[in-house]
Amino acid sequence: MTAQLSKKSEAWSARFNEPVSDLVKRYTASVFFDKRLAQVDIQGSLAHAEMLAYQNIISQQDHAEIKRGMTQILEEINAGKFEWLLDLEDVHLNIEKRLTELVGDAGKRLHTGRSRNDQVATDIRLYVRSEIDNIVGLLRDLRLALLDLAEQHADTILPGFTHMQVAQPITFGHHVLAYVEMFGRDAERMLDCRKRVNRLPLGAAALAGTTFPIDRERVAKTLGFDDVCHNSLDAVSDRDFAIEFCAAAALIMTHVSRMSEELVIWMSPRVGFIDIADRFCTGSSIMPQKKNPDVPELARGKTGRVNGHLIALLTLMKGQPLAYNKDNQEDKEPLFDTVDTVIDTLRIFADMASGITVKPEAMRAAALQGYATATDLADYLVKKGLPFRDAHEAVAHAVRACVDRGCDLSDLSLEELHVFSKLIEADIFEVLTLEGSVAARDHVGGTAPNQVRAAIARNRAQLA
């Protein structure tokens, strides 16, 4: 029986008296999703082999053979010619088996001083680090596209809302810049997460380290890690770096979802603030007039998917004792899908931002509804010496009168305004215009057009 098992090249075959059942093989195998780690697995293995040779743990000839074999394996994988075998369970054993076929005993020596536990932890960190760099780049692309949109509409006025009620007039450029700020913080979070991702587990072996005279710092330098993980148990067992990545990804998608919600509302014919380019929309199978904003709607839905992956990873880790447990095989699919979802979403949103057509007339008409300059009138009275609470009350009475009459504050004559306060003078009509309202908020972070342009310039300089 042992001889039969050995022929199957299972790493632990000599320990068991019967083969693993086909059902268990399918249930426990990860090769058909973790094979995407093949390139980083090879990268880590080559760094490990180089160190082993430098430390005289394996010969230089073995090292040369390992490099030769890995080069061929990578070529086979990239060409789609590599045969992935379920019997070999995962990406690591598949590559090791093929390496041994190509270079013989040298391939068998590669695993000296390491375990699949520290190997997979290293692979995942290399993978996440690379994807963080991709995501940060895509966040930059999206922010640049939004800056272009904001610059085109630094003077375009629309109503700002609180509680989905008209609050105060703002500029559309200022509104778009809010998302630039959000996505900027998302990039910062990703880069901060990268610091904790970029620590090398390799050398922790199964859980306790190794008896071989390895040089972990050499491997860390070769692979571009900032440091090594300083506790072998922690190195192989925790996935907090992946959870942190998914948390940062969930926040990206939350910001995408908020933006999506507004795009859907704004595109509705009942609002009509914008139109989205046809390539991001679909029609209806029954209603020929429909143009549905499918991309923002689907992104809004995919946010729940990414949030779910975060919860899945948190739940995965919460009950695990030290050190490595098979549970951790379940970390990869949520992580991989999170990466794919975020990257696809950011790519399409950067493109979609350049395909947004703004309708300034509709925005302006909406800003004239809801008494958006009421706060400006209150501020005017305060500047004239009236306590704010008294000014607030006086303007509230003026708004009530306008509601009853079906007019705007700017439609009232000076004499009619005097009913609410004798402090009001002829200069009030400059204050009550939409342009006057936004221009008056002329400070860092304000909605005044010149502040919008200054914020755009500041962001462009940061992204240069």
C-alpha positions as CSV (number, residue, x, y, z in Angstrom):
1,M,0.0,0.0,0.0
2,T,2.8,2.4,0.9
3,A,4.5,1.8,-2.4
4,Q,1.2,2.5,-4.3
5,L,0.8,5.8,-2.4
6,S,4.3,6.8,-3.1
7,K,3.6,6.6,-6.8
8,K,1.0,9.3,-6.4
9,S,3.7,11.6,-5.0
10,E,1.7,12.7,-2.0
11,A,4.0,14.5,0.4
12,W,2.8,12.6,3.4
13,S,1.9,9.3,1.7
14,A,4.2,7.0,3.8
15,R,2.3,7.9,7.0
16,F,-1.0,6.5,5.9
17,N,-2.5,3.0,5.3
18,E,-5.1,4.0,2.7
19,P,-5.4,6.6,0.0
20,V,-7.4,9.8,0.3
21,S,-10.9,9.3,-1.2
22,D,-11.8,11.1,-4.3
23,L,-14.5,13.0,-2.5
24,V,-12.0,14.2,0.1
25,K,-9.5,15.2,-2.6
26,R,-12.1,17.4,-4.3
27,Y,-13.2,18.8,-0.9
28,T,-9.7,19.7,0.3
29,A,-8.0,20.6,-3.0
30,S,-7.3,24.3,-3.7
31,V,-5.3,24.0,-6.9
32,F,-8.0,25.2,-9.2
33,F,-8.2,28.6,-7.5
34,D,-4.8,29.0,-5.8
35,K,-3.0,28.3,-9.1
36,R,-3.2,32.1,-9.6
37,L,-0.4,32.2,-7.0
38,A,1.9,30.3,-9.4
39,Q,4.1,33.3,-10.4
40,V,4.6,34.5,-6.8
41,D,5.2,30.9,-5.7
42,I,8.0,30.5,-8.2
43,Q,9.3,34.0,-7.2
44,G,9.4,32.9,-3.5
45,S,11.0,29.5,-4.3
46,L,13.7,31.1,-6.4
47,A,14.6,33.5,-3.5
48,H,14.6,30.6,-1.1
49,A,16.8,28.4,-3.4
50,E,19.3,31.3,-3.8
51,M,19.6,31.6,-0.1
52,L,20.0,27.9,0.4
53,A,22.8,27.9,-2.1
54,Y,24.5,31.0,-0.5
55,Q,24.3,29.3,2.9
56,N,25.8,26.0,1.5
57,I,22.6,24.1,2.4
58,I,22.2,23.0,-1.2
59,S,24.9,23.0,-3.9
60,Q,25.4,25.7,-6.6
61,Q,24.6,23.0,-9.1
62,D,21.3,22.2,-7.5
63,H,20.5,25.9,-7.4
64,A,21.3,26.2,-11.1
65,E,19.1,23.3,-11.9
66,I,16.2,24.7,-9.8
67,K,16.4,28.0,-11.7
68,R,16.4,26.2,-15.0
69,G,13.4,24.1,-14.1
70,M,11.5,27.0,-12.7
71,T,12.1,29.0,-15.9
72,Q,10.6,26.2,-17.9
73,I,7.6,25.8,-15.6
74,L,6.8,29.5,-15.7
75,E,7.0,29.4,-19.5
76,E,4.6,26.4,-19.5
77,I,2.2,28.2,-17.2
78,N,2.2,31.4,-19.2
79,A,1.6,29.4,-22.4
80,G,-1.3,27.5,-20.8
81,K,0.6,24.2,-21.2
82,F,1.1,23.4,-17.5
83,E,-1.0,20.4,-16.3
84,W,-2.6,21.1,-13.0
85,L,-3.4,17.9,-11.1
86,L,-6.1,17.5,-8.5
87,D,-4.2,14.7,-6.9
88,L,-1.4,17.1,-6.0
89,E,-3.9,19.3,-4.1
90,D,-2.4,22.8,-4.5
91,V,-0.3,25.1,-6.5
92,H,2.8,24.3,-4.4
93,L,2.8,20.6,-4.8
94,N,2.0,20.8,-8.5
95,I,5.0,23.1,-9.2
96,E,7.3,21.0,-7.0
97,K,6.2,17.8,-8.7
98,R,6.9,19.3,-12.1
99,L,10.2,20.7,-11.0
100,T,11.3,17.2,-9.8
101,E,10.3,15.8,-13.1
102,L,12.5,18.3,-14.9
103,V,15.6,18.5,-12.7
104,G,15.4,15.3,-10.5
105,D,16.8,15.4,-7.0
106,A,17.6,19.1,-7.1
107,G,13.8,19.7,-7.2
108,K,13.4,17.5,-4.1
109,R,15.9,19.6,-2.2
110,L,14.1,22.9,-2.8
111,H,11.8,22.4,0.1
112,T,14.7,22.2,2.6
113,G,14.1,24.6,5.5
114,R,10.6,25.5,4.7
115,S,7.0,24.3,5.0
116,R,3.9,24.8,2.9
117,N,2.7,26.9,5.9
118,D,5.3,29.6,5.5
119,Q,5.4,29.1,1.8
120,V,1.7,29.9,1.3
121,A,1.9,32.8,3.7
122,T,4.7,34.3,1.7
123,D,2.9,33.7,-1.6
124,I,-0.2,35.5,-0.3
125,R,1.8,38.5,0.9
126,L,3.6,38.8,-2.4
127,Y,0.3,38.6,-4.2
128,V,-1.5,41.1,-2.0
129,R,1.4,43.5,-2.2
130,S,1.3,43.4,-6.0
131,E,-2.4,43.9,-6.1
132,I,-2.2,46.8,-3.6
133,D,0.2,48.5,-6.0
134,N,-2.3,47.9,-8.9
135,I,-5.2,49.3,-6.9
136,V,-3.4,52.4,-5.8
137,G,-2.6,53.0,-9.5
138,L,-6.2,52.6,-10.4
139,L,-7.4,54.9,-7.6
140,R,-5.0,57.5,-9.1
141,D,-6.6,57.0,-12.5
142,L,-10.0,57.5,-11.1
143,R,-9.1,60.6,-9.2
144,L,-7.5,62.1,-12.3
145,A,-10.7,61.4,-14.2
146,L,-12.8,63.0,-11.5
147,L,-10.5,66.0,-11.4
148,D,-11.0,66.6,-15.1
149,L,-14.8,66.5,-14.5
150,A,-14.5,68.8,-11.6
151,E,-12.4,71.3,-13.5
152,Q,-15.0,71.4,-16.3
153,H,-17.7,72.3,-13.8
154,A,-15.9,74.4,-11.2
155,D,-18.6,77.1,-11.7
156,T,-21.6,74.8,-12.4
157,I,-24.2,75.2,-9.6
158,L,-26.4,72.5,-8.2
159,P,-28.2,72.1,-4.9
160,G,-26.3,70.5,-2.0
161,F,-28.5,68.2,0.0
162,T,-28.9,67.0,3.6
163,H,-31.5,64.4,4.4
164,M,-32.1,64.4,0.6
165,Q,-33.6,67.9,1.0
166,V,-32.3,71.0,-0.7
167,A,-29.8,72.6,1.7
168,Q,-27.4,75.1,0.1
169,P,-26.2,75.8,-3.4
170,I,-22.8,74.3,-4.2
171,T,-20.7,73.8,-7.3
172,F,-20.7,70.5,-9.1
173,G,-16.9,70.6,-9.2
174,H,-16.9,70.9,-5.4
175,H,-19.3,67.9,-5.2
176,V,-17.1,65.8,-7.4
177,L,-14.0,66.7,-5.3
178,A,-15.6,65.1,-2.3
179,Y,-15.1,61.7,-4.0
180,V,-11.6,62.7,-5.0
181,E,-10.9,63.1,-1.2
182,M,-12.6,59.8,-0.4
183,F,-10.6,57.9,-3.0
184,G,-7.5,59.6,-1.8
185,R,-7.9,58.3,1.7
186,D,-8.6,54.9,0.2
187,A,-5.2,55.0,-1.5
188,E,-3.6,56.1,1.8
189,R,-5.2,53.2,3.6
190,M,-4.0,50.7,1.0
191,L,-0.4,52.1,1.2
192,D,-0.6,51.9,5.0
193,C,-1.9,48.3,4.8
194,R,1.0,47.5,2.5
195,K,3.5,48.2,5.3
196,R,2.1,45.4,7.3
197,V,1.7,43.1,4.3
198,N,5.4,43.6,3.4
199,R,6.9,41.4,6.0
200,L,8.4,38.0,5.2
201,P,7.0,34.8,6.8
202,L,9.4,32.4,5.0
203,G,11.8,30.8,7.4
204,A,9.0,30.2,10.0
205,A,8.7,26.7,8.5
206,A,5.7,24.7,9.8
207,L,5.5,26.8,13.1
208,A,8.7,26.7,15.0
209,G,11.4,27.7,12.6
210,T,14.1,25.4,11.1
211,T,17.3,23.7,12.2
212,F,19.0,24.8,9.0
213,P,21.3,27.9,9.1
214,I,19.0,30.0,6.9
215,D,19.3,33.7,6.3
216,R,15.8,35.2,6.4
217,E,17.0,38.7,6.0
218,R,18.7,37.8,2.7
219,V,15.4,36.3,1.4
220,A,13.5,39.4,2.6
221,K,15.9,41.7,0.7
222,T,15.7,39.5,-2.5
223,L,11.9,39.6,-2.5
224,G,11.6,43.3,-1.6
225,F,10.2,42.8,1.9
226,D,10.8,45.6,4.5
227,D,11.2,43.1,7.4
228,V,10.7,39.6,8.5
229,C,7.9,38.3,10.7
230,H,9.5,38.0,14.1
231,N,7.5,35.2,15.6
232,S,7.3,31.9,13.7
233,L,3.9,30.9,15.1
234,D,2.4,34.3,14.2
235,A,4.0,34.2,10.8
236,V,2.3,31.1,9.5
237,S,-1.0,31.4,11.3
238,D,-2.5,34.9,11.1
239,R,-4.1,36.4,8.1
240,D,-4.8,39.8,9.6
241,F,-2.9,41.5,6.7
242,A,-5.5,40.0,4.3
243,I,-8.3,41.0,6.5
244,E,-6.9,44.6,6.7
245,F,-6.7,44.6,2.9
246,C,-10.3,43.5,2.6
247,A,-11.4,46.1,5.0
248,A,-9.6,48.8,3.0
249,A,-11.2,47.3,-0.2
250,A,-14.6,47.4,1.4
251,L,-14.2,51.1,2.1
252,I,-13.2,51.7,-1.5
253,M,-16.4,49.9,-2.6
254,T,-18.4,51.8,0.0
255,H,-17.3,55.1,-1.6
256,V,-17.9,53.6,-5.1
257,S,-21.4,52.7,-3.9
258,R,-22.2,56.1,-2.6
259,M,-21.1,57.6,-5.9
260,S,-23.1,55.0,-7.7
261,E,-26.2,55.9,-5.8
262,E,-25.9,59.6,-6.8
263,L,-25.2,58.7,-10.4
264,V,-28.4,56.6,-10.5
265,I,-30.5,59.4,-8.9
266,W,-29.0,62.1,-11.0
267,M,-29.6,60.2,-14.2
268,S,-33.2,59.6,-13.4
269,P,-35.5,61.7,-15.8
270,R,-37.2,63.1,-12.7
271,V,-33.9,64.7,-11.7
272,G,-32.0,64.8,-15.0
273,F,-28.7,66.3,-13.7
274,I,-26.5,64.1,-15.8
275,D,-26.4,61.5,-18.6
276,I,-24.0,58.5,-18.6
277,A,-22.4,57.4,-21.9
278,D,-24.3,54.6,-23.7
279,R,-21.5,52.1,-23.3
280,F,-22.1,52.0,-19.6
281,C,-25.8,51.4,-19.8
282,T,-28.3,48.8,-21.1
283,G,-31.8,48.8,-22.4
284,S,-34.9,46.8,-21.4
285,S,-36.0,43.5,-22.9
286,I,-39.6,44.8,-23.1
287,M,-39.5,48.6,-22.8
288,P,-37.7,50.1,-25.8
289,Q,-37.3,53.6,-24.3
290,K,-35.3,52.5,-21.3
291,K,-31.6,53.4,-20.7
292,N,-30.6,51.8,-17.5
293,P,-27.5,52.8,-15.5
294,D,-26.4,49.2,-15.1
295,V,-22.7,49.9,-14.2
296,P,-23.3,52.0,-11.1
297,E,-26.2,49.8,-10.1
298,L,-24.1,46.7,-10.3
299,A,-21.2,48.4,-8.5
300,R,-23.6,49.3,-5.8
301,G,-24.5,45.6,-5.5
302,K,-21.0,44.3,-5.7
303,T,-20.2,46.4,-2.6
304,G,-22.2,43.9,-0.6
305,R,-20.2,41.1,-2.1
306,V,-16.9,42.7,-1.0
307,N,-18.3,43.5,2.5
308,G,-19.3,39.8,2.7
309,H,-15.8,38.7,1.9
310,L,-14.5,40.8,4.8
311,I,-16.9,39.3,7.2
312,A,-16.0,35.8,5.9
313,L,-12.3,36.3,6.6
314,L,-13.0,37.8,10.1
315,T,-15.1,34.8,10.8
316,L,-12.5,32.4,9.4
317,M,-9.9,33.6,11.8
318,K,-11.9,34.2,15.0
319,G,-11.8,30.7,16.4
320,Q,-8.4,29.4,15.3
321,P,-5.8,28.3,17.8
322,L,-2.2,28.7,17.0
323,A,-0.6,27.8,14.7
324,Y,-1.6,26.9,11.1
325,N,-5.0,25.2,10.5
326,K,-6.5,23.9,7.3
327,D,-9.3,26.5,7.8
328,N,-6.9,29.0,6.2
329,Q,-7.3,27.4,2.8
330,E,-10.6,29.3,2.8
331,D,-8.8,32.7,2.9
332,K,-8.0,32.7,-0.8
333,E,-11.3,32.7,-2.7
334,P,-12.7,35.7,-0.8
335,L,-9.4,37.5,-1.1
336,F,-9.1,36.8,-4.8
337,D,-12.7,37.8,-5.6
338,T,-12.2,41.0,-3.6
339,V,-9.1,41.9,-5.7
340,D,-10.9,41.1,-8.9
341,T,-14.0,43.0,-8.0
342,V,-12.2,46.2,-6.8
343,I,-9.8,46.2,-9.8
344,D,-12.6,45.7,-12.4
345,T,-14.8,48.4,-10.7
346,L,-12.1,51.0,-10.5
347,R,-11.1,50.5,-14.1
348,I,-14.6,50.9,-15.4
349,F,-15.4,53.9,-13.1
350,A,-12.3,55.8,-14.3
351,D,-13.6,55.3,-17.8
352,M,-17.2,56.1,-16.9
353,A,-16.2,59.4,-15.2
354,S,-15.0,60.7,-18.6
355,G,-18.3,59.7,-20.1
356,I,-20.6,61.7,-17.8
357,T,-22.5,64.6,-19.5
358,V,-23.6,67.3,-17.1
359,K,-26.8,69.2,-17.5
360,P,-26.2,72.6,-15.8
361,E,-29.6,74.0,-16.6
362,A,-31.4,71.2,-14.7
363,M,-29.0,71.6,-11.8
364,R,-29.5,75.3,-11.6
365,A,-33.3,74.9,-11.7
366,A,-33.2,72.5,-8.9
367,A,-31.0,74.8,-6.8
368,L,-33.6,77.5,-7.2
369,Q,-36.1,75.2,-5.4
370,G,-36.1,74.7,-1.7
371,Y,-34.9,78.1,-0.5
372,A,-31.2,77.1,-0.9
373,T,-30.0,80.7,0.0
374,A,-31.9,80.9,3.3
375,T,-28.7,80.3,5.3
376,D,-27.0,83.1,3.3
377,L,-29.8,85.5,4.4
378,A,-29.3,84.4,8.1
379,D,-25.5,84.9,7.8
380,Y,-26.2,88.4,6.3
381,L,-28.3,89.4,9.3
382,V,-25.6,88.1,11.7
383,K,-23.1,90.2,9.9
384,K,-25.4,93.2,10.5
385,G,-25.3,92.5,14.2
386,L,-28.3,90.3,14.8
387,P,-27.6,87.2,17.1
388,F,-27.6,84.0,15.0
389,R,-30.6,82.4,16.7
390,D,-32.7,85.6,16.1
391,A,-31.5,85.7,12.5
392,H,-32.4,82.0,12.1
393,E,-35.9,82.7,13.4
394,A,-36.4,85.8,11.2
395,V,-35.4,83.8,8.1
396,A,-37.7,80.9,9.0
397,H,-40.6,83.3,9.0
398,A,-39.5,84.6,5.6
399,V,-39.3,81.1,4.2
400,R,-42.8,80.3,5.6
401,A,-44.2,83.4,3.8
402,C,-42.5,82.3,0.6
403,V,-44.0,78.9,0.9
404,D,-47.4,80.3,1.3
405,R,-47.0,82.6,-1.7
406,G,-45.2,80.0,-3.9
407,C,-42.1,82.2,-4.5
408,D,-38.4,82.3,-3.7
409,L,-36.7,84.5,-1.2
410,S,-35.0,86.4,-4.1
411,D,-38.5,87.2,-5.4
412,L,-39.4,89.3,-2.3
413,S,-39.1,93.1,-2.6
414,L,-36.9,95.0,-0.1
415,E,-40.1,96.3,1.5
416,E,-41.4,92.8,2.0
417,L,-38.1,91.7,3.4
418,H,-38.2,94.5,5.9
419,V,-41.2,92.8,7.5
420,F,-38.8,90.2,8.8
421,S,-35.9,92.5,9.7
422,K,-35.2,96.2,9.3
423,L,-31.5,95.4,9.0
424,I,-32.0,94.1,5.5
425,E,-30.7,96.6,2.8
426,A,-30.5,96.6,-0.9
427,D,-27.3,94.7,-1.0
428,I,-29.2,91.6,0.1
429,F,-30.1,90.7,-3.5
430,E,-26.4,90.0,-4.3
431,V,-26.4,87.6,-1.3
432,L,-29.6,85.8,-2.4
433,T,-28.2,84.8,-5.9
434,L,-26.9,81.3,-6.4
435,E,-23.6,82.7,-7.7
436,G,-23.3,85.0,-4.7
437,S,-24.0,82.2,-2.3
438,V,-21.2,79.9,-3.6
439,A,-18.7,82.7,-4.1
440,A,-19.1,83.8,-0.5
441,R,-17.8,80.4,0.8
442,D,-14.3,81.4,-0.2
443,H,-12.0,79.4,2.2
444,V,-10.0,76.2,2.1
445,G,-12.6,73.4,1.7
446,G,-15.3,75.8,0.6
447,T,-17.4,75.5,-2.5
448,A,-16.4,78.9,-4.1
449,P,-15.2,78.3,-7.7
450,N,-11.7,79.7,-7.1
451,Q,-11.4,77.3,-4.1
452,V,-12.5,74.4,-6.3
453,R,-9.8,75.3,-8.8
454,A,-7.2,75.6,-6.0
455,A,-8.2,72.2,-4.7
456,I,-8.0,70.7,-8.2
457,A,-4.5,72.1,-8.6
458,R,-3.4,70.8,-5.2
459,N,-4.7,67.3,-6.0
460,R,-3.0,67.3,-9.4
461,A,0.3,68.3,-7.8
462,Q,0.0,65.4,-5.3
463,L,-0.8,62.9,-8.1
464,A,1.9,64.1,-10.5
